[in-house]
Amino acid sequence: MIPQYTALTVLILLVALLVTMFRILREYERAVVFFLGRFQTVKGPGLIIIIPIVQQMVRVDLRTIVLDVPTQDLITRDNVSVRVNAVVYFRVLDPEMAINNVENYLEATSQLAQTTLRSVLGQHELDELLADRETLNQDLQGILDQHTDNWGIKIANVEIKHVDISESMVRAMARQAEAERMRRAKVIHATGEMEASKKLSEAAAVLADQPNSLQLRYLQTLTEVATDRTNTLIFPVPMDLIDRFRAATEQTGESKEPDQ
């Protein structure tokens, strides 16, 4: 009986050994294989054979990983306290380096992204954080990609998601924006007044050269005002018109005296 039980045990162990020898890796997975603790090769995808006890494997996912960077408190170059969070997209290019060169590449990339976010954004002013995010994203990506190159990791993209500022700073920015709008309105109004004065000066020069044009303009204005019959209008008679009428009357009287 004992040999039968022994043979059954050995058979079960052999079956279990054969089952553990065969591993199936998906298309986006790779196996970093170690032989007696030393790196041997990278296998996959598909069916691979791992010899138990003497060989060990570590699965590595080659798909793009989305890493959410926790909110970081930082002070900008213009001494404004803000809270910033971001998201990092990266993937493993070299499974051997990702396993052998760093203990935990996910945790290492997360910590590096947090420290880089604080150091890079702290060198810029608040206006740049709000208006020039594309440039900041590229700067962050370049720095992270340079540091993670030795880990076999490629930083695909970095996006700043939110920039939170205090309520007092929001009110101060609103007052600043209102003051800026008022300044622009005053500049536009002053520019319009200057252009209008130039046109009036040109018109006055033309009318001074041709006095009859001034009389025609005066009569045209009277015609426009006369269309409104709801009010009684009192308008002055230009002295030039009276002088012309007086001169014409005197000239007529002088022409009649010789005839008498």
Residue, then its C-alpha position, 0 to 999 in steps of 0.5 A: m500500500i505504501p508504494q502505491y501511495t508514494a507513486l500517487t503522490v509522485l504522479i500528483l507532484l509531476v502533474a503540478l510541476l507540469v502545470t506550473m511550467f507552462r505560462i501564457l502571456r498576453e500580447y501586451e505582457r512580457a516575462v522577465v526570467f531569472f535563472l537562480g537569481r540572475f537575469q536570463t532573458v525576456k520572454g513572451p508573448g504567448l506560451i512560455i516554459i518556466i522551470p520551477i525552482v530554478q527559474q522565476m519570472v516577473r510579469v511586466d505590462l507594456r500598455t500605457i499607464v495612466l498615473d494620477v499625481p496627487t494634489q501638490d501645495l506649492i508657491t509660485r515665483d510671485n509668492v502665490s500659494v496654489r494647489v496643483n494636480a496632474v496626470v502622467y501617461f507613460r509606458v515600459l519600453d525595456p522590461e529588463m531595465a524596469i525590473n532590474n534598475v528600480e525597485n518599483y517603477l510605478e511608485a518611483t515614477s509617481q514620486l518623481a512626478q510629484t517632486t518635479l511638479r513642485s520644482v518646475l511650477g514653483q519657478h513660474e508665476l501664477d499667470e503662466l500657470l493659468a495661461d501657458r499650460e501647454t509649455l509647462n506640460q512639455d517642460l514637465q514631460g521632458i524632465l520626467d522623460q530624461h530621469t526615467d530613461n534609465w528605468g526603461i520608461k517612456i513618458a508619453n504625456v503630462e497634463i496639468k489638470h487643476v490649479d486651485i487658488s484661494e478665495s482671496m486671490v480669486r477676488a484680487m484677480a477679479r479686481q485686477a481684471e476689472a481695472e484692466r478693462m477700465r484702463r482699456a476703455k479709457v485708452i480707447h475713448a482717448t484714442g477716439e477723442m484724438e482722432a475726432s479732434k484731428k478730423l474736426s481740425e481738418a474740417a475747420a481748415v476746409l471751411a475756413d478756406q471756403p466760407n460759403s461751405l459754412q453757410l451751407r452747413y448751417l442751413q443744412t443743420l437748420t433743415e434737420v432741426a426743423t423736422d422735429r416739431t415737438n419743441t420750440l427752437i430758438f437759433p442764432v443768426p450768424m453775424d456773417l450772414i447779417d454782414r453780407f446782407r447789410a453789405a448787399t443793401e448798401q451796395t444797392g443803395e449806392s447804385k440807385e443814388p446817381d439815377q436820382 
